[in-house]
C-alpha cells in the first residue's frame, strides 16, 4: 500500500493510500503543493487531478480519513465535525472518494490554519 507524507503548517504525518482509481491518480500526480482551507475540522485544497465520483463515494467519513472531493477537485483531510456534521463525526459537503487514512493522530491538523502551506509527497515509510 503506497504511503503519502502530508506536511501542513507545523504538522507532518503519513497516510496509507487505498487501491482506488482516484488514489492511483493522486499517487501519479505527486508531489503536490497547496494552501489549506479550513471547514470545521477539515482541511481541503485543490489538486491537479480530475476524477468522477466513484461508486463507493460517501459524505459520511471517519476521523483520519483522507479523500478527494470531485466537485472542487480537492484533497480533503478529516479529523472532526464539519459544518455539515450532525454530531461529532466528520461529514463532507457532498460525497467524496476516500483515498486512505492518516497513520496516527489526525487531530494534530487542528493546529493548521487556513492559508498554511500543504505538501503531499511520496513517502518511503
VEXTILUM-978974 format. One line per 2 residues: number of its first residue (from 1); for each residue x, y, z of N, C-alpha, C. Coordinates in Angstrom, 2 decimals, m for minus. Example, Ala and Ser with C-alpha at 12.3 -4.5 7.8 and 13.67 -1.06 7.14 Angstrom:
<ketis>
1	13.19,m5.69,7.80,12.30,m4.50,7.80,13.20,m3.30,7.80 | 12.85,m2.25,7.08,13.67,m1.06,7.14,12.90,0.03,7.87
</ketis>
This chain:
<ketis>
1	0.85,m1.18,0.00,0.00,0.00,0.00,0.89,1.25,0.00 | 0.73,2.15,m0.96,1.58,3.35,m1.01,1.38,4.23,0.22
3	2.46,4.87,0.62,2.43,5.76,1.78,2.69,7.19,1.32 | 1.88,8.08,1.82,1.91,9.50,1.48,2.40,10.28,2.69
5	3.26,11.27,2.49,3.66,12.20,3.54,2.85,13.47,3.34 | 2.18,13.91,4.41,1.40,15.15,4.38,2.03,16.11,5.36
7	2.48,17.26,4.85,3.06,18.31,5.69,2.17,19.53,5.55 | 1.69,20.05,6.69,0.81,21.21,6.69,1.12,22.05,7.91
9	1.62,23.27,7.68,1.98,24.12,8.81,2.92,23.35,9.72 | 2.61,23.24,11.02,3.50,22.57,11.97,3.33,21.05,12.01
11	2.46,20.50,11.17,2.11,19.08,11.24,2.74,18.32,10.07 | 3.28,17.14,10.38,3.79,16.25,9.34,3.43,14.82,9.73
13	2.63,14.16,8.89,2.16,12.81,9.17,2.27,11.96,7.91 | 2.10,10.66,8.09,1.99,9.77,6.94,0.55,9.29,6.83
15	0.20,8.87,5.63,m1.12,8.31,5.38,m0.96,7.12,4.45 | m1.77,6.10,4.66,m1.79,4.93,3.79,m2.87,5.15,2.74
17	m2.48,5.01,1.47,m3.45,5.13,0.38,m4.09,3.78,0.11 | m5.34,3.80,m0.32,m6.00,2.57,m0.74,m5.70,2.33,m2.22
19	m6.33,1.34,m2.81,m6.05,0.99,m4.20,m7.16,1.45,m5.14 | m7.78,2.57,m4.83,m8.88,3.07,m5.67,m8.32,3.79,m6.90
21	m9.13,3.93,m7.94,m8.68,4.67,m9.13,m8.23,6.09,m8.80 | m8.95,6.78,m7.92,m8.58,8.16,m7.59,m7.28,8.20,m6.80
23	m7.06,7.25,m5.89,m5.80,7.19,m5.14,m4.62,6.97,m6.09 | m4.81,6.16,m7.11,m3.74,5.94,m8.09,m3.45,7.23,m8.87
25	m4.49,7.98,m9.23,m4.29,9.27,m9.89,m3.50,10.23,m9.01 | m3.86,10.27,m7.73,m3.14,11.13,m6.78,m1.67,10.73,m6.73
27	m1.39,9.45,m6.58,m0.02,8.95,m6.48,0.81,9.40,m7.69 | 0.23,9.31,m8.88,0.94,9.69,m10.11,1.19,11.19,m10.19
29	0.36,11.99,m9.53,0.48,13.46,m9.58,1.45,14.03,m8.55 | 1.91,13.21,m7.60,2.79,13.71,m6.53,4.15,14.12,m7.07
31	4.80,15.11,m6.44,4.37,15.90,m5.27,3.40,17.01,m5.66 | 2.60,17.41,m4.68,1.61,18.47,m4.87,1.73,19.45,m3.72
33	1.72,20.74,m4.04,1.72,21.80,m3.04,0.40,22.56,m3.13 | m0.09,22.99,m1.98,m1.33,23.75,m1.97,m1.41,24.65,m0.75
35	m2.55,25.29,m0.61,m2.79,26.20,0.51,m4.05,25.72,1.23 | m3.94,25.50,2.54,m5.03,24.94,3.33,m6.22,25.88,3.42
37	m7.39,25.29,3.28,m8.66,25.94,3.59,m9.27,25.13,4.72 | m9.77,25.79,5.75,m10.43,25.09,6.86,m11.93,25.17,6.69
39	m12.60,24.03,6.97,m14.06,23.96,7.00,m14.39,23.11,8.20 | m14.54,23.74,9.35,m14.67,22.99,10.60,m13.38,22.22,10.83
41	m13.50,20.94,11.17,m12.32,20.10,11.38,m11.99,19.32,10.11 | m11.87,20.07,9.04,m11.45,19.55,7.74,m10.52,20.58,7.10
43	m9.49,20.07,6.45,m8.64,20.89,5.57,m8.88,20.38,4.16 | m9.01,21.32,3.24,m9.13,20.92,1.83,m8.38,21.93,0.97
45	m7.97,21.49,m0.22,m7.34,22.36,m1.19,m7.37,21.69,m2.55 | m7.41,22.51,m3.60,m7.46,21.99,m4.96,m6.17,21.30,m5.33
47	m6.31,20.20,m6.07,m5.15,19.45,m6.56,m5.32,19.22,m8.06 | m4.21,18.99,m8.77,m4.28,18.89,m10.23,m4.67,17.49,m10.74
49	m5.75,16.95,m10.22,m6.28,15.72,m10.79,m7.77,15.92,m11.02 | m8.30,15.15,m11.94,m9.72,15.23,m12.27,m10.27,13.82,m12.21
51	m11.23,13.58,m11.33,m11.82,12.26,m11.18,m13.31,12.41,m10.90 | m14.08,11.49,m11.44,m15.51,11.47,m11.17,m15.77,10.81,m9.83
53	m16.97,10.98,m9.34,m17.38,10.31,m8.11,m17.35,8.80,m8.33 | m16.68,8.08,m7.46,m16.59,6.62,m7.57,m17.87,5.99,m7.02
55	m18.17,4.73,m7.40,m19.40,4.08,m6.93,m19.54,4.02,m5.41 | m18.41,3.94,m4.69,m18.48,3.85,m3.23,m18.24,5.19,m2.53
57	m18.36,6.29,m3.28,m18.20,7.63,m2.69,m19.25,7.83,m1.60 | m18.88,8.60,m0.56,m19.81,8.84,0.55,m19.51,10.17,1.20
59	m20.53,10.76,1.80,m20.35,12.03,2.52,m19.93,11.79,3.96 | m20.41,10.71,4.56,m20.03,10.38,5.93,m18.67,9.72,5.95
61	m17.72,10.34,6.62,m16.35,9.82,6.68,m15.94,9.63,8.13 | m14.83,8.94,8.31,m14.31,8.67,9.64,m13.19,9.66,9.98
63	m12.98,9.87,11.27,m11.84,10.67,11.72,m10.57,10.04,11.17 | m9.73,10.85,10.53,m8.46,10.38,9.99,m8.50,9.98,8.53
65	m9.70,9.95,7.93,m9.74,9.59,6.52,m9.33,10.78,5.65 | m8.69,10.45,4.54,m8.35,11.46,3.52,m9.18,11.12,2.29
67	m9.55,12.14,1.53,m10.48,11.91,0.43,m10.28,12.94,m0.68 | m10.93,12.67,m1.81,m10.97,13.59,m2.94,m12.41,14.01,m3.15
69	m12.63,15.32,m3.22,m13.97,15.87,m3.43,m14.10,16.26,m4.90 | m14.81,15.46,m5.71,m14.87,15.70,m7.15,m15.37,17.09,m7.58
71	m16.42,17.67,m6.96,m16.89,18.98,m7.45,m15.83,20.08,m7.39 | m14.90,19.99,m6.45,m13.88,21.03,m6.31,m12.48,20.57,m6.65
73	m12.36,19.33,m7.18,m11.03,18.75,m7.44,m10.14,18.96,m6.22 | m10.66,18.65,m5.04,m9.98,18.98,m3.80,m9.57,17.74,m2.99
75	m8.38,17.83,m2.41,m7.88,16.85,m1.45,m8.40,17.28,m0.09 | m8.92,16.32,0.71,m9.52,16.63,2.00,m8.93,15.77,3.10
77	m8.73,16.37,4.26,m8.29,15.67,5.46,m9.35,15.92,6.53 | m9.89,14.83,7.10,m10.96,14.94,8.09,m10.47,14.49,9.46
79	m10.74,15.29,10.50,m10.36,14.89,11.86,m11.43,15.20,12.91 | m12.56,15.71,12.49,m13.63,16.02,13.43,m14.83,16.58,12.69
81	m15.78,17.14,13.43,m17.00,17.63,12.81,m16.77,18.80,11.86 | m17.58,18.85,10.82,m17.57,19.94,9.86,m18.93,20.65,9.96
83	m19.11,21.78,9.29,m20.43,22.42,9.33,m21.58,21.53,8.86 | m21.29,20.49,8.08,m22.34,19.58,7.61,m22.63,18.45,8.59
85	m21.83,18.32,9.64,m22.00,17.23,10.60,m23.25,17.42,11.45 | m23.80,16.29,11.90,m24.95,16.32,12.82,m24.54,15.76,14.18
87	m23.29,15.76,14.47,m22.75,15.22,15.70,m21.24,15.38,15.66 | m20.52,14.42,16.23,m19.06,14.55,16.30,m18.34,13.94,15.11
89	m19.06,13.22,14.24,m18.41,12.58,13.10,m18.25,13.56,11.95 | m17.13,13.46,11.22,m16.95,14.31,10.04,m17.99,14.02,8.97
91	m18.36,15.05,8.25,m19.29,14.92,7.14,m18.82,15.85,6.03 | m18.60,15.30,4.85,m18.19,16.12,3.70,m19.40,16.90,3.19
93	m19.14,17.94,2.40,m20.22,18.75,1.84,m21.09,17.93,0.88 | m20.49,16.97,0.20,m21.17,16.03,m0.69,m20.25,14.82,m0.80
95	m20.68,13.74,m1.46,m19.86,12.53,m1.47,m18.43,12.75,m1.97 | m17.51,12.07,m1.28,m16.08,12.12,m1.61,m15.58,10.71,m1.92
97	m14.51,10.64,m2.68,m13.82,9.39,m2.94,m12.77,9.22,m1.85 | m12.96,8.25,m0.97,m11.99,8.03,0.10,m10.72,7.47,m0.49
99	m9.58,8.10,m0.13,m8.27,7.74,m0.67,m7.44,6.88,0.27 | m7.75,6.94,1.57,m6.97,6.23,2.57,m7.17,6.87,3.92
101	m6.15,6.69,4.78,m6.29,7.27,6.12,m4.94,7.65,6.71 | m5.00,8.63,7.62,m3.83,9.09,8.37,m3.36,7.96,9.29
103	m2.04,7.80,9.38,m1.45,6.87,10.33,m1.17,7.68,11.60 | m1.81,7.32,12.70,m1.61,8.07,13.94,m2.74,9.04,14.21
105	m2.41,10.14,14.89,m3.39,11.09,15.40,m3.71,12.19,14.39 | m4.84,12.07,13.73,m5.25,13.06,12.74,m5.65,14.39,13.38
107	m5.98,14.38,14.68,m6.42,15.63,15.31,m5.30,16.66,15.40 | m4.07,16.28,15.08,m2.96,17.25,15.02,m3.26,18.37,14.02
109	m4.08,18.07,13.01,m4.39,19.08,11.99,m5.18,20.25,12.55 | m5.66,20.14,13.79,m6.33,21.26,14.42,m5.39,22.46,14.58
111	m4.08,22.20,14.54,m3.07,23.26,14.68,m2.75,23.96,13.35 | m3.40,23.55,12.27,m3.14,24.12,10.95,m4.19,25.18,10.64
113	m3.73,26.37,10.29,m4.64,27.48,9.98,m4.91,27.57,8.49 | m6.03,28.17,8.14,m6.30,28.48,6.72,m5.14,29.30,6.19
115	m4.75,28.99,4.97,m3.64,29.70,4.34,m2.30,29.02,4.52 | m2.21,28.05,5.42,m0.94,27.35,5.63,m0.57,26.55,4.38
117	0.71,26.44,4.13,1.21,25.65,3.01,1.02,24.17,3.33 | 0.55,23.41,2.33,0.39,21.97,2.47,1.17,21.30,1.35
119	1.89,20.24,1.70,2.63,19.48,0.68,2.28,18.00,0.81 | 1.98,17.40,m0.32,1.73,15.97,m0.43,2.88,15.38,m1.23
121	3.52,14.32,m0.69,4.61,13.70,m1.43,4.71,12.23,m1.08 | 5.37,11.49,m1.93,5.58,10.07,m1.68,6.48,9.89,m0.48
123	6.21,8.85,0.30,6.99,8.56,1.49,7.55,7.15,1.41 | 8.73,6.95,1.96,9.33,5.63,1.98,8.93,4.85,3.22
125	8.26,5.51,4.19,7.91,4.83,5.44,6.54,4.21,5.36
</ketis>
